[in-house]
Amino acid sequence: MNFLRGVMGGQSAGPQHTEAETIQKLCDRVASSTLLDDRRNAVRALKSLSKKYRLEVGIQAMEHLIHVLQTDRSDSEIIGYALDTLYNIISNDEEEEVEENSTRQSEDLGSQFTEIFIKQQENVTLLLSLLEEFDFHVRWPGVKLLTSLLKQLGPQVQQIILVSPMGVSRLMDLLADSREVIRNDGVLLLQALTRSNGAIQKIVAFENAFERLLDIITEEGNSDGGIVVEDCLILLQNLLKNNNSNQNFFKEGSYIQRMKPWFEVGDENSGWSAQKVTNLHLMLQLVRVLVSPTNPPGATSSCQKAMFQCGLLQQLCTILMATGVPADILTETINTVSEVIRGCQVNQDYFASVNAPSNPPRPAIVVLLMSMVNERQPFVLRCAVLYCFQCFLYKNQKGQGEIVSTLLPSTIDATGNSVSAGQLLCGGLFSTDSLSNWCAAVALAHALQENATQKEQLLRVQLATSIGNPPVSLLQQCTNILSQGDKIDRRGSKIQTRVGLLMLLCTWLSNCPIAVTHFLHNSANVPFLTGQIAENLGEEEQLVQGLCALLLGISIYFNDNSLESCMKEKLKQLIEKRIGKENFIEKLGFISKHELYSRASQKPQPNFPSPECMIFDHEFTKLVKELEGVITKAIYKSSEEDKKEEEVKKTLEQHDNIVSHYKNMIREQDLQLEELRQQVSTLKCQNEQLQTAVTQQVSQIQQHKDQYNLLKVQLGKDNQHQGSYSNGAQMNGVQLEEIGRLREEIEELKSNQELLQSQLTEKDSLIENLRSRVILTLPFSLFLFLNFYLFIFELATLKSQLNSQSVEITKLQTEKQELLQKTKTFVKSVPVQGDGETVIAAKTTDVEGRLSALLQETKELKNEIKALSEERTAIKEQLDSCNSTVAILQNEKDKLELEITDSKKEQDDLLVLLAEQDQKIFSLKRKLKDLGYPIVEEDELESGDQEDEDDENEDADKDQDSI
C-alpha cells in the first residue's frame, strides 16, 4: 500500500506521468523487487489499474503475472491478486453499458489476451494445479479465470485440459466444495468446459457428475430453487444432449427416477415465479433430450419405459390436466408428453386412459383436440397439441383404430351428450378457419398412416350435409370442398385448406386400391385434377398444382383397373393429351422444390414461425419422397411394360412362396432336431444313471470277492490245524455258516441281475417309443441313422455288461468248485455224523442247481447278443443304402436350387437388358423425331403389314379366277 501511495503521490507531485509509465514501473517492481511485500503491493496496484487500463496492463504485465504464479505459490494473497488481474485483462464482462463498437473491441481484446495466455500450455496446467489450493483467495479467482478462458477460446482450452493429467478430475472437485460461491461458479466452469465436446462430457459424467448435480438440485428445492438450479440443469443438458453414452449411463444409473420430484407442482394459481417457470422449462427440455426422436430407437425406447415405470409420465400428465399452469409451461409439457409416448405402445395406452378432471370426465385426447380446433387458442399451443396427437398415433395401430371407430356409424353416440375425437376432427376439417382445416386434415392423415385397414374403414363414414339431402361420404365431402377452392370465405391462408385436404387424400389413397376406386368412381374428380394441373397459375398456386399431380399419380400407380372408364392406360392417355407428360412431371416436382418442404422434412415436430408457414407435414414429406420416383416411372411406362412388370411380380411372388415354403420346412426340421437333441440328452442322462448303477454293482461284486478270498484263507488255515473232534466240529459249523452267507450273497447278486434286466427292458421300451415318434416326424434316412446310432450304443452297453457278468460268474463257478472240493475232502478226513453229511450234500446240491440256472441264463443272453449282432448288420446295410439314396437326392436338390438361382438371375438380367433396350429405343425415337424424320409406331407397322398381306391375298385370288 505504501508503494502504491508513493507511486500515486509522485505522480501528482512531480511531472505528469502517463498511465503506461506507471504500469511499467509497477511491472519493474514486480520483476526486480526482492521483498515479497513490495511485489505483493505492486501486483495489487496492477489489479486496481487493470479494469480501467486493460490494454496497457495486459501488454506489459501478463508475463510478470504468470511468473508470479510460478514462483510465489507459497503466498496465497499475491497469487489471488495476480489471478484477479489476469481475469480483469482477459474477461469481457463490463458492468456499465458501452457502445457496440467498444464492445466488439473488448471482445477482440479478450480473445487476443486469451490466445497469448494459452500459447504456452503450461500456463493452463499451472492454473489447474492452483485450483487444488483450498484457500478461498486462490481457488475462487482461479475458477473465474479458467471460466473466462473457456468462454473466449473454448475448443483450444478444452483440448489442453483434456490432455492434462487429472485435469477434469480437479475441476470436478469444485462441485464438492462447501463454499457455495465456489461450487456455483464451478458449475458455470463445467458448463463452458462441456460445451460441444463429447470426450470431456463422458469424463465428467463418469466422475459422478450426475449424482452431484442432482443432489444440488434437491438441496436447492427442485423447481422452486434459484438460479443455481437453472445452471445445474443447463450443465445436465450439455452432458446428455447428442451423447448416447451419457444417456445410457444416466438411465442405467437410475437417475430418471430422481427426476420425478421435479414435477410435483401444486394446482394453485400462485407460486409461479419467473425463476420457477425457467426451471420447469429446462427440466422438461431435459426429459425431451432423453426421449428425442433423433436418438437411437433402442435408447429412446428404454428411457420411455423407465419414465412410465417410475411414474414420471403420470406426473407429466397430471401437470397437463392441471389448472393454473402458465401457457408456456403447458405447451412445453404437451411437447414433452408427446415424445415420451411416441412409438411406445405401453405409454400410448396409458395416455389413452388419462381423463381430464371435468364433469363428466373426458379423455385427455378429446380435451386437447378441442384446443387444437379452437382458433382462439395460441398458435404454439395448437401446434403442440397436433404434435401430441401425431405421437400418440405413431406406430400405434390400436390407437388409429380407436380414432377412426369414433367416426363410424355404429359407434357414434346417438344422444349427443359427449363429443368424440372423430367428431372434433370432422368439425375442424370443415370449419371456416384454414388453420383448423389444416390441423384436422393432418391429424386424420396420421390416423391412416401405414394402416390399410383403417383406410378402408374410413370409406364407410357418412356425413349429413343438410336437412332433407342424402348423406355423403367423407371422401366425397373432402373432394367437394377441394373443388370449391377459394369460393368459400375462410380466415387465414388461401391455400392452407386445399393443401391440407390434398395431403389427407394422398395419404388415404396411397397403398389402398379400394380407396382409389372410390375416388375415381366420382366422375368429376379426374377432370378437376387435370384442369388444375393444366392451368398456368401464379407461384402461390404451383404448390396446389403439384399436390394435384401427386394425387392423380397415386390414382394411376395404385389403380387396380376395376373401373373400365378409369383404367391406368386411359388415365395416362388423358394426361398426355390434356397436360403432357413432361409438364405433368414438372408440376409434380414443385412439391419437393418448395422452400417449406425441406424445413418440414427435418424434424417430426411441427415448428413454424407463423400460421402461414404451416404447409407441410413431416410424415407427408416421407410419402412424397417415396412416391415421386415411382409415379414418374409409372407415367412413362407403356401397357406392355405394365403387363410384363405384373408378370415379373407374379413370378417373383411364386419364387418367394417357394423360398418361404422351404424356409418353413427347414424351420420345422430345426424344431424336430431340437426335440431329438433334448431326447438324446435325456437318454444320455438315463445312461449315466445306469452306468452309475452298474458301477455300484461291480463294487459290490468286488466286495463279495474279497469276502470269499478271506473265507478261503480261513479254510486253508483250518485244514492245517486238524485237531480233536470238537475242533473239527467247530470248523464244520463255521464252514456251514459261511456257505449260508455265500448263498445269500448269490441270491442278492441274482436279484441285482434281475433289477438290471428290468431296467434294460424299460430302456428297450423307451427306445421303441422313440422309434415310433421318429418314424412320424423324421425322413426315413434320418430315422435309420438315429435308430442305428442308438441301437449300436445300447448294444455295446448291454454286451459290455453281459461280458462282465459272464466273467464274474465263471470266476465264481470255478471258486465254488474249488470250495466244494475242499469241503468234501475236509468232510472225508473228519468223522461227522450222518445228519451233517446229509445237510452238506443238500446245500451243495442247491448251490449246484443255482449255478446251473445262472449258466443257462448266461447262455440265453449270449444267444440274444448273437441275434442283436445279426440285426445290427442288417440295419447297417439298410443305412448304407439309404445314405447313398439321400446323397443322390441331395445332389439333385442342389442342382435344382442352382438352376432356380440361375434362372432367376437370367430373368433379372433380361429385365435389365429389356429396360435398357426400351430406353435406348425411346431415346433414339425422340432424337429422330427431333430431327424431323417420320416415326412409324409398332401398332401402325403391324396394321400396315396386315393390309399388305390382305392385298397380296386378293391378287392371288384374282389370278386363280383368271386361270
NORVENBEL-V32043 format. One record per pair of residues at least 12 apart in sequence whose ideal C-beta (glycine too) atoms are under 7 Angstrom apart, sorted by sequence separation. I is the first residue (numbers start at 1). J is the second residue. D is the distance in whole Angstrom. If there is no record, write none. Layout:
I&J&D  I&J&D
This chain:
30&42&5  94&106&7  130&142&5  131&143&7  174&186&3  216&228&7  217&229&5  291&303&5  428&440&3  429&441&6  461&473&7  532&544&7  533&545&5  556&568&6  774&786&6  29&42&4  30&43&6  69&82&6  290&303&4  291&304&6  320&333&5  351&364&7  352&365&7  372&385&4  461&474&4  485&498&7  532&545&6  718&731&5  774&787&7  827&840&6  68&82&5  92&106&5  190&204&6  319&333&5  320&334&7  371&385&5  372&386&6  406&420&4  459&473&7  463&477&5  604&618&5  7&22&6  46&61&5  92&107&5  127&142&6  174&189&7  217&232&5  406&421&5  407&422&4  425&440&5  429&444&7  533&548&5  556&571&5  603&618&7  26&42&5  216&232&5  369&385&7  406&422&4  458&474&6  459&475&6  482&498&6  532&548&4  533&549&5  555&571&7  556&572&6  600&616&4  771&787&6  65&82&5  316&333&6  320&337&6  368&385&5  406&423&7  596&613&6  600&617&6  601&618&7  823&840&7  7&25&6  92&110&4  127&145&7  171&189&6  403&421&5  425&443&6  600&618&6  26&45&5  91&110&6  127&146&6  171&190&6  213&232&5  403&422&6  407&426&7  425&444&5  482&501&5  529&548&5  533&552&7  596&615&5  597&616&5  26&46&5  65&85&6  90&110&5  316&336&6  317&337&6  368&388&6  369&389&7  481&501&6  482&502&7  596&616&6  601&621&4  715&735&7  65&86&6  262&283&5  316&337&5  368&389&7  600&621&5  171&193&7  213&235&6  529&551&6  23&46&7  90&113&5  213&236&6  478&501&5  529&552&5  767&790&6  61&85&7  89&113&5  90&114&5  316&340&7  597&621&6  820&844&6  43&68&6  3&29&7  23&49&6  478&504&7  62&89&7  90&117&7  313&340&5  365&392&7  478&505&6  711&738&5  767&794&7  57&85&7  259&287&7  39&68&7  23&53&7  209&239&6  58&89&4  118&149&7  143&174&6  763&794&7  816&847&6  57&89&6  117&149&7  161&193&7  168&200&6  172&204&7  592&624&6  23&56&5  27&60&5  31&64&5  39&72&7  124&157&6  128&161&7  307&340&6  591&624&5  19&53&5  23&57&6  27&61&5  30&64&5  47&81&5  54&88&7  205&239&5  313&347&6  317&351&7  3&38&6  40&75&7  43&78&6  50&85&5  54&89&6  114&149&5  118&153&7  158&193&6  168&203&5  172&207&4  204&239&6  321&356&5  520&555&6  549&584&6  553&588&7  816&851&6  20&56&5  24&60&6  124&160&5  128&164&6  168&204&6  176&212&7  304&340&6  321&357&6  519&555&6  592&628&7  4&41&6  19&56&6  23&60&5  27&64&5  40&77&6  44&81&5  47&84&5  51&88&5  124&161&7  162&199&6  172&209&7  175&212&5  201&238&7  313&350&7  317&354&5  3&41&4  7&45&7  23&61&7  30&68&7  40&78&4  43&81&4  47&85&4  50&88&4  114&152&4  115&153&6  118&156&6  132&170&6  147&185&7  154&192&6  162&200&6  169&207&6  201&239&5  308&346&6  549&587&4  550&588&6  760&798&6  813&851&6  3&42&6  36&75&6  39&78&6  43&82&5  46&85&5  50&89&6  114&153&5  118&157&6  121&160&5  125&164&5  128&167&5  131&170&6  143&182&6  158&197&5  168&207&7  222&261&6  223&262&6  305&344&7  308&347&5  516&555&5  549&588&4  1&41&6  131&171&7  191&231&7  210&250&6  222&262&5  304&344&4  526&566&7  588&628&6  4&45&4  40&81&7  47&88&7  111&152&5  140&181&6  144&185&6  147&188&6  151&192&6  154&195&6  194&235&7  205&246&5  214&255&6  305&346&7  351&392&6  506&547&7  546&587&5  550&591&6  704&745&5  43&85&7  110&152&5  111&153&6  118&160&6  128&170&5  140&182&6  143&185&5  147&189&5  150&192&4  158&200&6  201&243&5  223&265&7  308&350&7  516&558&5  521&563&7  545&587&5  546&588&6  136&179&7  139&182&6  143&186&6  146&189&6  150&193&6  188&231&6  191&234&6  195&238&6  202&245&6  210&253&6  247&290&6  301&344&6  304&347&6  321&364&6  404&447&6  475&518&6  479&522&6  516&559&6  517&560&7  520&563&6  588&631&7  184&228&5  187&231&5  191&235&5  194&238&4  202&246&6  205&249&6  214&258&5  320&364&7  348&392&6  403&447&5  475&519&6  499&543&7  506&550&6  510&554&5  530&574&6  534&578&6  546&590&4  547&591&7  140&185&7  147&192&6  187&232&6  190&235&6  194&239&6  198&243&6  201&246&6  210&255&5  483&528&5  495&540&6  499&544&7  502&547&4  506&551&5  509&554&5  513&558&5  517&562&5  534&579&5  545&590&6  546&591&4  756&801&7  809&854&6  143&189&6  233&279&7  293&339&7  476&522&6  479&525&6  498&544&5  502&548&7  505&551&6  509&555&7  512&558&7  513&559&7  517&563&6  520&566&4  533&579&5  184&231&7  191&238&6  256&303&7  281&328&7  288&335&7  292&339&7  317&364&7  352&399&6  400&447&5  511&558&6  513&560&4  543&590&6  585&632&6  187&235&6  227&275&7  230&278&6  234&282&7  237&285&7  241&289&5  247&295&7  281&329&7  284&332&5  288&336&5  291&339&5  348&396&5  495&543&7  499&547&6  506&554&6  510&558&7  530&578&5  542&590&5  543&591&7  226&275&6  230&279&6  233&282&4  237&286&6  240&289&5  277&326&6  280&329&5  284&333&6  287&336&5  291&340&5  293&342&6  331&380&5  335&384&5  338&387&5  342&391&4  408&457&7  495&544&6  502&551&6  509&558&6  530&579&6  809&858&6  229&279&5  233&283&6  236&286&6  240&290&7  256&306&5  260&310&6  331&381&5  334&384&4  338&388&4  341&391&6  352&402&7  404&454&5  458&508&7  585&635&7  62&113&7  79&130&7  244&295&7  248&299&6  251&302&6  256&307&6  260&311&6  264&315&7  277&328&7  281&332&6  288&339&5  327&378&6  334&385&6  337&388&6  341&392&6  343&394&5  345&396&7  348&399&6  373&424&6  400&451&5  430&481&7  533&584&7  543&594&6  584&635&6  224&276&6  230&282&6  237&289&6  244&296&6  247&299&6  251&303&6  260&312&5  263&315&4  277&329&6  284&336&5  335&387&6  339&391&6  342&394&5  343&395&5  369&421&6  408&460&6  753&805&7  806&858&5  223&276&6  233&286&6  257&310&4  259&312&6  263&316&6  287&340&7  331&384&5  338&391&4  366&419&6  386&439&5  393&446&5  401&454&6  404&457&5  408&461&7  409&462&7  455&508&6  55&109&6  62&116&7  87&141&6  225&279&7  256&310&6  265&319&6  272&326&6  327&381&7  334&388&5  370&424&6  373&427&6  389&443&5  393&447&6  397&451&6  400&454&5  404&458&6  407&461&5  533&587&5  581&635&6  54&109&7  58&113&5  62&117&7  90&145&7  244&299&6  251&306&6  260&315&6  267&322&5  269&324&4  366&421&6  369&424&4  373&428&3  459&514&7  581&636&7  697&752&5  70&126&6  223&279&5  256&312&7  263&319&6  267&323&6  268&324&6  365&421&6  369&425&7  386&442&7  390&446&5  393&449&7  434&490&5  456&512&7  459&515&6  66&123&6  69&126&6  76&133&7  80&137&4  84&141&5  87&144&5  91&148&4  223&280&5  267&324&6  382&439&6  386&443&6  389&446&7  433&490&7  434&491&6  435&492&5  455&512&4  80&138&6  83&141&4  87&145&5  90&148&5  366&424&7  373&431&7  375&433&4  432&490&5  433&491&5  434&492&3  438&496&5  442&500&6  445&503&6  449&507&7  456&514&6  76&135&4  79&138&5  83&142&5  86&145&6  90&149&7  432&491&6  433&492&6  434&493&5  437&496&7  438&497&7  441&500&3  445&504&5  448&507&6  452&511&6  459&518&6  802&861&5  77&137&6  223&283&7  375&435&7  437&497&4  441&501&6  444&504&6  448&508&6  452&512&6  455&515&5  575&635&7  69&130&7  76&137&5  80&141&6  87&148&6  375&436&6  435&496&7  438&499&7  442&503&7  76&138&5  83&145&5  90&152&7  434&496&4  438&500&4  441&503&6  445&507&4  373&436&5  434&497&5  437&500&5  441&504&4  572&635&6  802&865&6  373&439&7  799&865&6  372&439&5  373&440&6  690&759&6  569&639&5  554&627&7  557&630&6  795&868&5  550&624&7  557&631&5  568&642&7  550&627&7  557&634&5  686&763&7  795&872&6  553&631&3  556&634&6  792&872&7  553&634&7  791&872&6  553&635&7  791&875&6  788&875&5  735&823&6  788&876&6  679&770&6  788&879&5  784&878&6  785&879&6  784&879&5  732&830&7  784&882&5  732&832&6  781&882&4  728&830&4  780&882&7  781&883&7  732&836&7  739&843&6  743&847&7  746&850&6  781&885&7  672&777&5  781&886&4  672&778&6  694&801&6  701&808&6  708&815&6  715&822&6  719&826&6  722&829&7  722&830&7  676&786&7  507&620&7  510&623&6  503&617&6  499&615&6  507&623&6  503&620&5  506&623&7  510&627&7  493&611&7  496&614&7  492&611&6  493&612&5  449&619&6  446&619&7  442&617&5  435&611&5  438&614&6  435&614&7  387&605&5  387&606&6  386&606&6  383&606&5  383&608&7  379&611&6  655&904&6  651&907&7  648&911&6  335&605&7  293&604&5
